Amino acid sequence: RNRWVSRQKLRPVSSYRSGNTVTFASNSNSNSEVGSSGGNNDLGVHVAVVAVAGLGSDELNLVLEAVAESCEEQGIVSHVDPTVLPILAARAIPPSAPGALGRVVLLSLNGLSEYDDDDLWISAVQSSIATRIDEFLYDTTSPLHENILVSIQTDLQTTTTDDKSVMKLMHSIVDNEIAVYGLRTPISSDVHKKDDGGADEEATMVPSIHVEMDGAMVESPDSNDPVWDTSSILVFDDLISDDLRQRLLDVVLGKDKPQIDTNWDDVHNGPDPMIWERGGYLDSPDMNGQDNEADEDNDEGPCWGLREEALLELCAEGDDTPDAIREFESQVLTPLFRDFCVTRLPEAVLGASVTPLTANAPTCKDVFDYHIDADPNQAPPSPWTDVFGRYPNRMAGKPRFISCLLYLNSDWNVDEYGAPTRFIDPPTGETHDVTPRSGRCLIMDQDMRHTVVAPNKPAGPQPRYSLVWKLILHPKEHNQNMNVLCAEQNAASSSWPDTIRIGSASTTH
């Protein structure tokens, strides 16, 4: 499990609630590093639990236990004041992030002013506490079932203890964590429509195909009543202009870069090795923990993926975002999902190895496995789970993980070349194929099992290009219905296609 240990401190703060105290009695001398042991000199360092929101008393006791054990792990003997800590029963869910979990514990690490390595102390203690809380979460006998955001600051001073001020403080802690780790940063939305072609003016926000699969009863973390749930596929045709499709393809192929050979013949020679490399795309990890070796001379080896430099340029943000990428995000994705705050998948969810954008170039004889892109219910410990928790995708009021795939070839012969995206319904084994068409846009839940199907032999070495966004749709309202992706789906419109229910999704509930 990847542990995020570099957490930015919140300072200054103007209010907090004082309470239980964990006092450090050092087992190390004043010159020793954090985590070392030996000696009995008191460094005068202690931790105060200054504010709590959304936790019960049994849960708080476990947190205090985690704090005490973490202090001891750093070579410090801890003593817990048994005074009962008054807590806020309400969750600290800020108005700016209605999908947040809102379970927060604020600690003050005091007595470090004479040391230069207070950041190391905070990182070490916070990492250790978070790891222990994760262990409690995985323990089925533990009363702790939901994640907790633990924030550590230094030398807080009491100014007020009224509930309203404390809740305002806790909101600021959640907002700060979201800002520091980019957990809810909206995608590009500042580009005006270009005169030379952008989103298709004839396009509508109504899909041509709507599919549901993988039906099951799921349990909500905050409810004892299971609900019926299915994963969804939406297919949009003519959503973007051919001009924008071509410019997106040019970005993927690096044709806007002067060092790239724009005359490369990928129809007869396959993907351009200046942009693509064998082994650059892996749809599932090597279970032995070893990197798959790329063999550029082996047509049946690891699949083509973007080289690191090309991938970084594709995922660039701010002023470095490619114009065509920014245009698609602002003119297509933002209005398509206008009822949500649309963000790219933050690095803090799965780590830097899972990028928010990627591109595929499957060729004949490539081999792919079924996989999912992500699942918020299986997210590893991270700032994301601290703030938003773990929950089934599509749960009301919680961020929904979706992927957007664009087919970019201008003249792909589907009948001869094939290469669909194939989805499988795990309970029944039934499959559904979405065929590639020029400019077709495929929206799917990230927890759906799917695979790329390699092109047929008539395609030769020619790749079937696609561009993928991994997105998160954040609710704008508390307990918002996350099953309705597009506003048009709510309207009683005859243009919305009949839902195709595959396998377990066809069960009546």
C-alpha positions in Angstrom: 0.0 0.0 0.0 1.4 3.4 -1.0 1.5 5.7 2.0 1.4 9.4 1.5 3.7 10.9 4.2 4.3 14.4 3.0 1.2 16.3 4.2 1.2 20.0 4.3 0.5 21.6 7.7 -2.4 24.0 8.3 -1.3 27.2 9.9 -2.4 29.5 11.3 -5.8 28.6 12.7 -8.0 30.7 14.9 -10.1 28.3 16.8 -10.2 24.7 18.0 -11.6 22.6 20.8 -9.2 21.4 23.5 -9.4 17.9 24.9 -7.5 14.7 25.4 -3.8 15.0 25.5 -1.1 12.5 24.6 2.2 13.5 26.3 5.6 12.4 24.9 8.3 11.2 27.3 11.3 10.7 25.1 13.4 7.6 24.9 15.9 9.5 22.8 18.4 12.3 23.3 17.9 15.7 21.9 20.3 15.2 19.1 18.7 11.9 17.9 16.6 11.6 14.7 12.9 11.0 14.7 12.2 7.3 15.3 15.4 6.5 17.1 15.4 5.2 20.7 17.6 5.2 23.7 17.9 7.3 26.9 15.2 8.8 29.0 15.5 12.5 28.4 12.2 14.4 28.2 12.1 16.4 25.0 9.0 18.3 26.2 7.0 17.2 23.1 3.3 16.4 23.5 0.2 15.9 21.3 -3.2 17.4 22.1 -6.4 16.1 20.5 -8.0 19.5 19.9 -11.0 18.8 17.7 -13.0 15.9 16.5 -16.0 15.7 14.0 -18.1 12.8 13.0 -16.7 10.1 15.3 -18.3 8.1 18.0 -16.7 7.5 21.4 -15.6 3.9 20.6 -14.0 5.1 17.4 -12.2 8.0 19.1 -10.8 5.5 21.6 -9.3 3.6 18.7 -7.8 6.8 17.3 -6.3 7.6 20.6 -4.8 4.1 20.7 -3.3 4.7 17.2 -1.9 8.0 18.4 -0.3 6.5 21.5 1.2 3.5 19.5 2.5 5.8 16.8 4.2 8.0 19.4 5.8 4.9 20.9 6.9 3.7 17.5 8.9 6.9 17.1 10.9 6.1 20.2 8.7 8.1 22.6 6.7 6.9 25.6 3.2 8.4 25.6 0.7 9.0 28.4 -3.0 9.6 27.6 -5.0 11.9 29.7 -8.3 10.0 30.5 -10.3 13.2 30.4 -13.4 12.8 28.1 -13.1 14.8 24.9 -16.2 16.7 23.8 -16.7 16.0 20.1 -18.9 17.2 17.3 -21.3 14.5 16.4 -22.0 16.1 13.0 -19.7 15.4 10.1 -17.5 18.2 8.8 -18.7 18.3 5.2 -17.8 21.7 3.7 -20.3 23.3 1.3 -17.5 23.3 -1.3 -17.2 19.5 -1.3 -20.6 17.9 -0.5 -19.2 14.4 -1.4 -16.6 14.5 1.4 -16.8 12.0 4.3 -16.4 14.7 7.0 -14.8 12.5 9.7 -11.9 14.6 11.0 -9.5 14.5 13.9 -7.3 17.5 14.5 -4.1 17.1 16.6 -1.6 19.7 17.8 2.0 18.6 18.0 3.5 20.9 20.6 7.0 21.6 21.8 8.9 21.3 18.5 9.8 25.0 18.2 13.4 24.3 19.2 13.9 21.6 16.5 14.5 22.2 12.8 12.8 18.9 11.7 9.2 19.5 12.7 8.0 18.5 9.2 9.7 15.1 9.7 8.0 14.7 13.1 4.6 15.5 11.6 5.1 13.2 8.5 6.4 10.3 10.6 3.6 10.5 13.3 0.8 11.2 10.7 1.9 8.3 8.5 2.1 5.9 11.4 -1.4 7.0 12.7 -2.9 6.7 9.3 -1.4 3.2 8.8 -2.9 2.0 12.1 -6.3 3.4 11.3 -6.1 1.5 8.0 -5.4 -1.7 10.0 -8.5 -1.0 12.1 -10.6 -0.5 9.0 -9.5 -3.9 7.6 -10.3 -5.6 10.9 -13.9 -6.9 10.7 -14.1 -7.0 14.5 -13.2 -3.3 14.8 -16.0 -0.7 15.4 -14.2 1.5 12.9 -15.7 1.1 9.4 -15.1 4.5 7.7 -12.0 6.5 7.0 -10.8 9.4 9.1 -8.8 12.5 8.0 -6.1 13.1 10.7 -4.6 16.5 10.5 -1.6 17.4 12.6 -0.5 21.0 13.2 2.0 22.5 15.5 1.6 24.6 18.6 -2.1 25.6 18.3 -3.4 28.2 20.7 -6.9 28.1 22.2 -9.2 31.1 21.2 -12.7 29.7 21.2 -14.6 26.4 21.7 -18.1 27.1 20.4 -19.4 24.5 18.0 -19.9 26.8 15.1 -16.3 28.0 15.1 -15.0 24.5 15.6 -17.1 23.2 12.6 -15.8 26.1 10.5 -12.2 25.1 11.4 -12.9 21.5 10.5 -14.4 22.5 7.1 -11.2 24.5 6.4 -9.1 21.4 7.2 -11.0 19.3 4.7 -10.9 22.1 2.1 -7.1 22.5 2.6 -6.5 18.7 2.2 -8.6 18.8 -1.1 -6.6 21.8 -2.3 -3.1 20.5 -1.3 -3.6 17.2 -3.1 -5.8 18.5 -6.0 -8.7 16.2 -5.1 -11.4 18.4 -6.7 -9.8 20.6 -9.3 -12.2 21.2 -12.2 -11.1 20.3 -15.7 -10.4 23.1 -18.3 -13.4 25.3 -18.8 -11.9 28.6 -20.0 -11.7 28.1 -23.8 -14.1 29.9 -26.1 -15.4 28.1 -29.1 -13.1 28.4 -32.1 -14.3 29.5 -35.5 -12.3 26.8 -37.3 -14.3 24.0 -35.7 -14.6 22.5 -32.2 -17.6 20.6 -30.7 -20.0 19.6 -33.4 -22.7 22.2 -33.8 -25.2 19.5 -34.8 -24.3 17.4 -31.8 -26.7 16.7 -28.9 -26.0 15.5 -25.4 -28.1 12.4 -26.0 -26.3 9.1 -26.5 -27.0 6.7 -29.4 -26.5 3.6 -27.1 -27.2 3.1 -23.4 -26.1 -0.2 -21.8 -26.3 -1.5 -18.2 -24.3 -4.4 -16.9 -23.1 -6.0 -13.7 -26.3 -5.7 -11.6 -26.0 -6.4 -7.9 -27.3 -5.4 -4.5 -24.7 -3.2 -2.8 -24.4 -1.9 0.7 -23.9 1.8 1.4 -21.3 2.6 4.1 -23.8 4.9 5.8 -26.9 2.8 5.5 -28.0 -0.7 6.5 -30.3 -1.0 3.5 -28.7 -2.5 0.3 -29.6 -0.9 -3.0 -29.8 -2.2 -6.5 -26.9 -1.1 -8.6 -25.7 -1.4 -12.2 -22.8 -0.1 -14.2 -23.4 2.0 -17.3 -22.1 2.5 -20.8 -23.0 5.6 -22.8 -22.0 5.8 -26.5 -22.2 9.2 -28.2 -21.8 9.6 -32.0 -21.1 12.9 -33.7 -20.4 14.6 -30.3 -17.3 16.3 -31.7 -16.5 17.8 -35.0 -14.1 15.9 -37.4 -11.7 18.9 -37.1 -11.4 18.4 -33.3 -11.1 14.7 -33.7 -8.2 15.2 -36.1 -6.5 17.7 -33.8 -6.8 15.3 -30.8 -5.2 12.6 -33.0 -2.4 15.0 -33.9 -1.8 15.5 -30.1 -1.6 11.8 -29.6 0.7 11.3 -32.5 2.9 14.3 -31.6 2.4 15.9 -34.9 2.5 19.4 -33.3 6.1 18.7 -32.3 8.8 19.8 -34.8 11.0 16.8 -34.0 8.4 14.3 -35.0 8.4 12.8 -38.5 4.9 13.7 -39.7 5.5 11.4 -42.8 5.6 8.3 -40.7 3.5 5.6 -42.4 1.7 3.9 -39.5 -0.6 2.0 -41.8 2.3 -0.1 -43.1 4.8 0.3 -40.3 2.8 0.4 -37.2 3.0 3.0 -34.4 5.8 5.6 -34.7 8.6 4.5 -32.3 9.4 8.1 -31.6 6.0 8.3 -29.8 5.1 4.7 -28.9 7.0 1.9 -27.3 6.4 -1.8 -26.7 5.5 -2.4 -23.1 4.2 1.2 -22.6 0.7 0.0 -22.1 -0.1 -2.6 -19.5 -3.8 -3.3 -18.7 -2.9 -5.4 -15.7 0.1 -5.6 -13.4 2.6 -8.4 -13.4 1.5 -10.5 -10.4 5.1 -11.4 -9.7 6.0 -7.7 -9.3 8.4 -7.7 -12.2 8.3 -5.3 -15.1 7.3 -6.8 -18.4 10.3 -6.5 -20.7 9.6 -4.7 -24.0 10.8 -6.4 -27.1 10.4 -4.1 -30.1 11.1 -6.9 -32.5 8.3 -9.1 -31.1 4.9 -8.2 -32.7 3.2 -10.4 -30.1 5.0 -8.9 -27.1 3.8 -6.2 -24.7 1.4 -3.8 -26.2 2.1 -0.3 -27.6 1.9 2.6 -25.2 3.0 6.2 -25.2 6.6 6.9 -24.2 7.0 8.8 -21.0 7.7 12.1 -22.6 4.6 11.9 -24.8 2.5 10.8 -21.9 3.6 13.7 -19.7 2.8 16.2 -22.6 -0.6 14.6 -23.0 -1.4 15.0 -19.3 0.0 18.6 -19.0 -2.2 21.0 -17.1 -2.7 24.8 -16.9 -1.1 26.8 -19.7 0.7 23.7 -20.9 -2.5 21.8 -21.7 -2.7 21.0 -25.4 -5.3 23.2 -27.0 -7.3 20.3 -28.4 -7.4 18.6 -25.0 -8.5 21.8 -23.3 -11.1 22.4 -26.0 -12.6 18.9 -25.5 -12.7 19.3 -21.8 -14.3 22.8 -21.8 -16.7 22.4 -24.8 -17.7 18.8 -24.5 -17.1 17.2 -21.1 -18.0 20.3 -19.0 -21.4 20.8 -20.7 -22.1 17.1 -21.0 -21.8 16.6 -17.2 -23.0 20.1 -16.3 -24.7 18.8 -13.1 -21.3 17.8 -11.7 -17.9 19.2 -10.9 -15.8 17.3 -13.5 -12.2 16.6 -12.5 -9.4 14.5 -13.9 -8.4 11.5 -11.7 -6.0 13.0 -9.1 -2.6 11.5 -8.6 -3.5 11.1 -4.9 -6.0 8.3 -5.7 -3.8 5.6 -7.2 -0.3 7.2 -7.4 1.7 8.7 -10.2 1.9 5.5 -12.2 -1.9 5.8 -13.1 -2.2 8.9 -15.3 -5.5 10.8 -15.8 -5.1 10.7 -19.6 -3.6 8.0 -21.8 -3.8 6.7 -25.3 -4.0 3.2 -26.8 -2.7 1.9 -30.1 -3.6 -1.8 -30.3 -2.3 -3.7 -33.3 -3.0 -7.2 -34.7 -1.8 -10.1 -32.5 -1.6 -7.9 -29.3 -3.0 -9.7 -26.3 -5.1 -7.9 -23.6 -6.7 -8.9 -20.4 -10.0 -7.9 -18.7 -9.4 -5.2 -16.2 -11.1 -2.2 -14.4 -9.7 1.3 -14.5 -10.5 2.1 -10.8 -13.0 1.4 -8.1 -13.6 3.9 -5.2 -14.5 1.0 -3.0 -11.0 -0.6 -3.4 -8.9 2.6 -3.4 -5.6 2.2 -1.5 -4.9 4.3 1.6 -4.3 7.8 0.5 -5.4 11.5 1.0 -8.3 10.6 -1.3 -9.7 7.9 1.1 -9.0 10.1 4.1 -11.3 12.8 2.6 -13.9 10.9 0.6 -13.6 7.4 2.1 -14.4 4.1 0.3 -17.8 3.5 -1.1 -19.5 1.7 -4.1 -19.3 3.6 -7.3 -22.5 5.5 -8.2 -23.5 5.9 -4.5 -25.7 8.8 -3.9 -23.9 12.0 -3.0 -20.4 10.5 -3.6 -17.9 11.1 -6.4 -18.4 8.8 -9.4 -15.5 7.3 -11.2 -15.9 7.3 -15.0 -13.7 7.0 -18.1 -14.2 8.7 -21.4 -12.7 7.0 -24.5 -12.5 8.6 -27.9 -11.9 6.6 -31.1 -9.6 8.7 -33.3 -9.0 6.9 -36.6 -10.6 8.6 -39.5 -11.2 5.6 -41.8 -11.2 2.5 -39.6 -12.9 -0.4 -41.4 -14.9 -1.9 -38.6 -16.2 -4.9 -40.6 -12.7 -6.0 -41.6 -10.5 -4.6 -38.8 -12.7 -5.1 -35.8 -10.9 -4.1 -32.5 -13.9 -3.2 -30.3 -13.9 -2.4 -26.7 -15.4 -5.5 -25.0 -17.2 -5.5 -21.7 -18.1 -8.5 -19.6 -20.8 -9.1 -17.0 -18.9 -11.0 -14.3 -21.9 -12.8 -12.8 -23.0 -14.3 -16.1 -20.0 -14.1 -18.4 -22.1 -12.3 -21.1 -20.2 -9.7 -23.1 -21.1 -6.6 -25.0 -18.9 -5.0 -27.7 -18.7 -1.3 -28.5 -17.3 -0.9 -32.1 -14.8 1.8 -32.9 -16.1 4.6 -35.2 -14.4 7.8 -36.2 -15.0 10.4 -33.4 -17.2 8.0 -31.3 -17.2 8.8 -27.6 -17.6 6.0 -25.1 -18.4 6.9 -21.4 -18.1 4.0 -18.9 -18.0 3.4 -15.2 -14.4 2.8 -14.2 -15.3 -0.3 -12.2 -16.6 -2.1 -15.2 -14.5 -5.1 -16.4 -13.5 -4.5 -20.0 -10.7 -5.2 -22.5 -9.3 -4.0 -25.8 -9.7 -6.5 -28.6 -6.8 -6.6 -30.9 -7.4 -5.7 -34.6 -8.0 -8.5 -37.1 -5.4 -9.7 -39.5 -6.6 -7.5 -42.4 -5.6 -4.4 -40.4 -2.0 -5.5 -40.7 0.3 -3.4 -38.5 -2.1 -0.4 -38.6 -3.0 0.7 -35.0 -6.5 1.5 -33.8 -6.0 4.8 -31.9 -8.0 5.9 -28.9 -7.6 8.6 -26.3 -8.8 8.0 -22.7 -9.7 10.4 -19.9 -10.1 9.0 -16.4 -12.5 11.3 -14.7 -14.3 11.9 -11.4 -17.8 13.4 -11.3 -18.2 15.3 -8.0 -21.7 16.0 -6.7 -22.7 19.7 -6.4 -25.4 18.9 -3.8 -25.6 16.8 -0.7 -27.0 13.3 -1.4 -27.2 14.1 -5.1 -28.4 11.3 -7.4 -25.2 10.1 -9.1 -26.9 7.6 -11.4 -28.2 10.2 -13.8 -25.1 11.4 -15.8 -26.7 13.7 -18.2 -29.5 16.2 -17.6 -31.2 15.0 -20.8 -31.6 11.6 -19.1 -33.9 13.1 -16.5 -36.1 14.8 -19.1 -39.0 12.8 -20.6 -37.4 12.8 -24.0 -38.2 10.4 -26.7 -34.7 10.8 -28.0 -33.0 9.0 -25.1 -32.3 5.5 -26.3 -33.9 2.4 -24.7 -31.6 0.9 -22.2 -29.9 -2.4 -23.2 -29.5 -4.5 -20.1 -26.9 -7.3 -20.3 -26.7 -10.4 -18.1 -27.2 -9.7 -14.4 -28.5 -6.2 -15.1 -31.6 -7.6 -16.7 -32.7 -9.0 -13.3 -35.9 -7.2 -12.1 -35.6 -5.5 -8.7 
